[in-house]
Amino acid sequence: MIRTMHRSITRMLLVIITLIWVFACNSSTIERVAGSANNNVELQRSSTTHIVEHGMGKTEVPAQPSRIIALDEYTLECILALQSKPVGSVMFETMPSYLQDKTAGIENLGSEGEPSLEKILALQPDLILGTMYHQQTYSQLSQIAPTVLTLHKDIKDWKAALLNFAEALGKTAAAEQILQDYNNRLEIFKTQMGSRLKQTKVSVVRVYPTHISLYLKDVFIGTILDDAGLPRPPAQDKSGAAYEISRERIRDADGDVIFMWTYGYNQQRQQEAQAALEQLKADPLWSQLDAVQQGKVYQVPGYWIGAGPLAANAVIDDLFRYLVDQPVTSLQPFSAAHRPERLKQAGAYRQGVQAFAAPTPHTGGFEELRAGSPQNWGLGGTSFTLLE
């Protein structure tokens, strides 16, 4: 009896051990198969999408988006600068000159404050880009398509915002090249200015229908002037964005040169601001400013308020035009992306050359060559030869 019980117990233990062994083997196989499947899914996902960190968290976006929405004008400018084209965007009421030939075929989504969600939905986007200005509608936008709102709230952070958008578009290398070209242009500018650079205090003034504002260092134009090595008058050499001045403090607007533009988000406001500017010019206190008496007051377009890479290059054009004693067309940069096939680097800089490359506006590219003699010209320390 006892032997029989021992045999039964032994058999049961063997069965249990066998079952445990079989189950363990099967579990290991299942885990390997499942792990392999998960790895394949992750590999496939990584090739078609990527994760972007932005102002609202992290979002999985397509690796090569083809139906992009821009929620504001700044975002539109960045997308276009990166050689992409959105299917829909909020549009400027008055389109800047450097964007006029780039927006054909883009659906107008309305005003920056209220882009049409219905139009966005109808366009079936695969990526929505914008700034933190649109954070209140982020949840609604995210239900339509992956949405990225740039991390950077301040307009002075335009370069970092460009890189954030470029990451979402899979074009980080292109953004880095844009910023390198920007820096190269400013190095050319510094060279051309020479000793005058540190002696030219630049005042930035904006005339509104009701008041005058001075722009400080922590804004789009402030970053460009700083990158260019241009000093500011004491009243504007401060942290901050801008501040209003009264007529009695008009002296704060003085500098070695004054760049000014008028405010106006529509035609009526523009006309009112222009009238205020004419009134300012007639003010005896204004006429006493050193820059006014020296004829160094320059009215510039609204792109001086920013805030993207194309506007930045337009501002640099103005710095060359008004502060450097050479034609701006002879000072345009080039990069591998824009260099024409008929140009090659030739060596030393040559003075007094009359042949220039006519640039594509604000991009650093070249559209045509103007006739001139000889066929060499200087570009900030480097000359180029026209090949036949």
C-alpha positions in Angstrom: 0.0 0.0 0.0 2.7 2.4 1.0 4.8 1.5 -2.0 1.8 2.1 -4.2 1.2 5.6 -2.7 4.9 6.5 -3.2 4.7 5.5 -6.8 1.6 7.6 -7.3 3.1 10.6 -5.6 6.3 10.2 -7.7 4.3 10.0 -10.9 2.3 13.2 -9.9 5.5 15.1 -9.2 7.0 14.0 -12.5 3.8 15.2 -14.3 3.8 18.5 -12.5 7.5 19.1 -13.2 7.0 18.2 -16.9 4.0 20.6 -17.1 6.0 23.4 -15.5 8.9 22.8 -17.9 6.6 22.7 -20.9 4.8 25.9 -19.8 8.1 27.7 -19.2 9.4 26.8 -22.6 6.2 27.9 -24.3 6.2 31.2 -22.3 9.7 31.9 -23.4 8.8 31.2 -27.0 5.8 33.4 -26.8 7.8 36.2 -25.2 10.4 35.9 -27.9 7.8 36.0 -30.6 5.9 38.9 -29.0 9.2 40.8 -28.4 10.2 40.3 -32.0 6.8 41.6 -33.2 7.0 44.6 -30.9 10.4 45.4 -32.2 9.2 45.2 -35.8 6.3 47.5 -35.0 8.7 50.0 -33.3 11.1 49.8 -36.2 8.3 50.4 -38.7 7.0 53.3 -36.6 10.4 54.9 -36.2 10.8 55.0 -40.0 7.4 56.6 -40.6 7.1 58.9 -37.5 9.2 60.5 -34.9 8.6 62.2 -31.5 8.8 66.0 -31.2 9.0 67.8 -27.9 7.2 71.2 -27.9 5.3 73.7 -25.8 2.4 71.3 -25.1 4.4 68.2 -24.4 5.5 65.4 -26.8 3.8 64.5 -30.0 4.3 61.7 -32.5 4.4 63.3 -36.0 4.9 61.9 -39.5 8.5 61.7 -40.7 7.6 63.3 -44.0 4.4 65.4 -43.6 2.8 66.4 -46.9 -0.4 68.3 -45.7 0.8 70.9 -43.3 -1.2 73.7 -41.6 0.4 76.9 -40.3 -1.6 78.6 -37.6 0.0 82.0 -37.8 2.2 84.2 -40.1 5.4 83.5 -38.3 4.9 79.7 -38.6 4.1 80.2 -42.3 7.3 82.0 -42.8 9.4 79.3 -41.1 7.7 76.6 -43.2 8.4 78.4 -46.4 12.0 79.2 -45.4 12.5 75.4 -44.9 11.4 74.9 -48.5 8.1 73.3 -47.5 4.6 74.6 -48.5 1.5 74.3 -46.3 -1.9 73.4 -47.7 -3.4 76.0 -45.5 -2.3 79.0 -43.4 -3.4 82.1 -41.6 -2.4 85.0 -44.0 -1.0 88.5 -43.5 -3.6 91.1 -44.4 -0.8 92.9 -46.2 1.6 90.3 -47.4 5.3 91.2 -47.0 7.2 91.5 -50.2 9.5 88.6 -49.5 6.4 86.2 -49.2 4.3 87.5 -52.1 5.6 85.0 -54.6 5.6 82.0 -52.2 2.0 81.7 -51.1 0.1 80.9 -54.3 -2.2 77.9 -53.8 -2.2 78.0 -50.0 -5.7 78.0 -48.5 -6.4 81.1 -46.4 -7.6 80.0 -42.9 -8.6 83.4 -41.7 -7.1 85.6 -39.0 -4.4 84.7 -36.6 -6.6 85.0 -33.6 -9.3 82.7 -35.0 -8.1 80.3 -37.7 -11.1 78.3 -39.1 -11.2 74.9 -37.5 -13.7 73.9 -40.2 -11.3 74.8 -43.0 -8.5 73.0 -41.2 -10.6 69.8 -40.9 -11.6 69.9 -44.5 -8.0 70.1 -45.7 -7.2 66.8 -44.0 -3.8 67.8 -42.6 -1.2 65.3 -41.4 0.6 68.0 -39.3 -0.4 71.3 -37.7 2.2 73.8 -36.6 1.9 77.0 -34.6 3.0 79.0 -31.6 1.8 78.9 -28.0 -0.6 81.6 -28.9 -2.9 78.8 -29.9 -2.7 76.7 -26.7 -6.3 77.3 -25.9 -7.4 75.3 -29.0 -4.7 72.7 -28.8 -7.0 69.9 -27.7 -9.3 70.5 -30.6 -6.5 70.8 -33.1 -4.9 67.6 -31.8 -8.1 65.7 -32.6 -7.7 66.8 -36.3 -4.0 66.0 -36.7 -0.7 65.8 -34.7 -0.1 69.4 -33.5 3.1 71.0 -32.5 3.2 74.4 -30.8 6.7 75.8 -30.5 8.3 75.8 -27.1 9.4 79.4 -27.4 6.9 82.1 -26.4 9.1 85.1 -26.8 9.7 86.6 -30.3 13.4 87.0 -29.4 13.7 83.2 -29.5 12.9 83.1 -33.2 16.0 81.0 -34.0 15.2 78.3 -31.5 11.6 78.3 -32.7 12.8 77.7 -36.3 14.7 74.7 -35.1 11.7 73.4 -33.3 9.5 73.6 -36.4 12.3 72.1 -38.5 12.5 69.1 -36.1 8.7 68.6 -36.7 9.2 68.8 -40.4 12.3 66.5 -40.5 14.4 69.4 -41.8 16.8 70.2 -38.9 19.8 70.2 -41.3 18.1 72.8 -43.5 17.3 75.0 -40.5 20.9 74.8 -39.3 22.1 75.9 -42.8 19.7 78.9 -42.8 21.1 80.0 -39.5 24.7 79.5 -40.7 23.9 81.6 -43.8 22.4 84.3 -41.5 25.6 84.3 -39.4 27.8 84.4 -42.5 25.9 87.5 -43.8 26.4 89.3 -40.5 30.1 88.5 -40.6 30.3 90.0 -44.1 28.4 93.1 -42.7 30.8 93.5 -39.8 33.8 93.3 -42.1 32.3 95.9 -44.4 31.5 98.2 -41.5 35.0 98.1 -40.1 35.8 100.6 -37.4 32.4 102.3 -37.9 30.6 99.3 -36.5 31.1 100.1 -32.8 30.6 103.8 -33.5 27.1 103.5 -34.9 24.4 103.5 -32.2 21.2 102.3 -33.8 17.8 103.6 -32.5 14.7 101.6 -33.4 11.4 103.6 -33.3 7.8 102.6 -34.1 5.2 105.2 -34.6 1.6 104.3 -33.7 -1.5 106.4 -34.3 -1.5 107.4 -30.6 2.0 107.1 -29.3 5.7 106.3 -30.1 7.5 103.2 -28.9 11.2 102.4 -28.7 12.3 98.8 -29.2 14.8 97.3 -26.8 17.1 94.2 -26.8 14.7 91.3 -26.1 12.8 91.4 -29.4 13.4 90.1 -32.9 15.1 93.3 -34.2 17.1 93.5 -30.9 18.6 90.1 -31.5 19.6 90.9 -35.0 21.3 94.2 -34.1 23.1 92.4 -31.3 24.2 89.6 -33.6 25.4 92.3 -36.1 27.5 93.9 -33.4 25.7 97.2 -33.5 25.5 99.2 -30.3 22.3 100.8 -29.1 21.7 104.3 -27.6 21.7 104.2 -23.7 17.9 104.6 -23.6 17.5 101.5 -25.6 20.4 99.4 -24.4 18.2 97.6 -21.9 16.5 94.2 -21.4 12.8 94.2 -22.3 10.7 94.4 -25.4 9.6 98.0 -25.9 8.3 101.1 -24.1 6.3 104.2 -24.9 7.8 107.6 -24.7 6.1 111.0 -24.4 6.9 114.0 -26.6 9.0 115.4 -23.7 11.2 112.2 -23.9 11.7 112.3 -27.6 15.5 112.6 -27.0 15.4 108.9 -26.0 14.7 108.1 -29.7 18.0 109.6 -30.8 21.0 107.7 -32.1 23.7 107.8 -34.8 21.0 106.4 -37.0 17.3 105.9 -36.5 15.3 103.1 -38.1 11.6 103.7 -37.9 8.4 102.2 -39.1 4.7 102.7 -38.6 2.1 100.5 -36.9 -1.0 99.2 -38.7 -2.7 95.9 -39.0 -5.1 97.2 -41.6 -5.2 100.0 -44.1 -7.0 102.4 -41.9 -4.6 102.0 -39.0 -1.6 102.3 -41.4 -3.0 105.6 -42.7 -3.5 106.9 -39.1 0.0 105.9 -38.1 1.5 107.5 -41.3 -0.3 110.7 -40.4 1.1 110.5 -36.9 4.6 110.1 -38.4 4.2 113.2 -40.5 3.1 115.1 -37.4 6.2 113.9 -35.6 8.5 115.0 -38.4 7.0 118.5 -38.1 7.7 118.6 -34.4 10.6 121.0 -33.5 11.8 118.6 -30.8 12.2 115.9 -33.4 14.1 118.2 -35.7 16.7 118.7 -32.9 17.7 115.1 -32.8 21.3 114.4 -34.0 20.2 111.7 -36.4 17.6 113.9 -37.9 20.0 116.8 -38.4 22.6 114.4 -40.0 20.0 112.9 -42.4 20.3 109.5 -40.8 16.7 108.6 -40.3 15.4 105.7 -42.4 11.8 104.5 -42.7 11.7 100.7 -43.1 8.9 98.2 -43.7 7.0 96.3 -41.0 9.2 93.2 -41.2 11.5 94.9 -38.7 9.1 93.6 -36.0 9.8 90.1 -37.2 9.9 87.4 -36.7 11.3 84.7 -39.0 14.4 83.9 -41.0 13.1 85.6 -44.2 12.3 88.7 -42.3 15.7 88.6 -40.6 17.4 88.5 -44.0 15.3 91.4 -45.2 16.5 93.4 -42.2 20.1 92.5 -43.0 19.4 93.8 -46.5 18.5 97.1 -45.0 21.6 97.2 -42.8 23.7 96.8 -45.9 21.6 99.3 -47.8 21.7 102.1 -45.3 24.9 101.5 -43.3 27.4 100.1 -45.8 28.7 102.1 -48.7 28.3 99.3 -51.2 25.4 98.0 -53.2 23.5 95.4 -51.2 23.4 93.1 -54.3 27.1 92.7 -54.1 27.0 91.5 -50.6 24.6 88.6 -50.7 25.8 85.2 -49.2 25.7 81.9 -50.9 25.4 78.3 -49.6 25.6 74.9 -51.3 21.9 74.9 -51.6 21.8 78.2 -53.5 25.1 78.4 -55.3 24.6 78.6 -59.1 26.5 76.1 -61.3 28.2 78.9 -63.3 30.0 80.3 -60.2 33.1 79.0 -58.5 35.2 80.3 -55.7 38.2 82.1 -57.1 40.3 83.5 -54.2 41.2 87.0 -53.2 38.8 89.9 -52.8 38.9 92.5 -55.6 37.9 96.1 -55.1 36.0 98.3 -57.5 34.2 95.6 -59.4 31.1 96.5 -61.3 29.6 93.0 -61.9 27.1 91.8 -59.3 25.0 88.7 -58.7 21.4 89.7 -58.4 20.0 87.8 -55.4 16.7 86.0 -55.0 15.1 88.4 -52.4 16.1 87.5 -48.8 17.2 83.9 -49.5 20.8 84.3 -50.5 20.2 82.7 -53.9 20.9 84.1 -57.3 18.4 84.6 -60.1 20.5 86.3 -62.8 23.8 88.0 -63.5 24.1 91.6 -64.3 26.5 92.6 -67.1 29.7 94.1 -65.9 33.5 94.1 -66.4 35.6 92.4 -65.4 33.8 89.1 -64.7 35.0 88.8 -61.1 33.4 90.4 -58.1 33.9 90.4 -54.3 31.7 89.0 -51.7 32.9 90.0 -48.2 36.4 88.9 -48.6 35.8 86.2 -51.2 35.7 86.7 -55.0 33.9 84.6 -57.6 34.5 84.0 -61.3 31.8 83.8 -63.9 32.4 80.6 -65.9 31.6 80.6 -69.6 
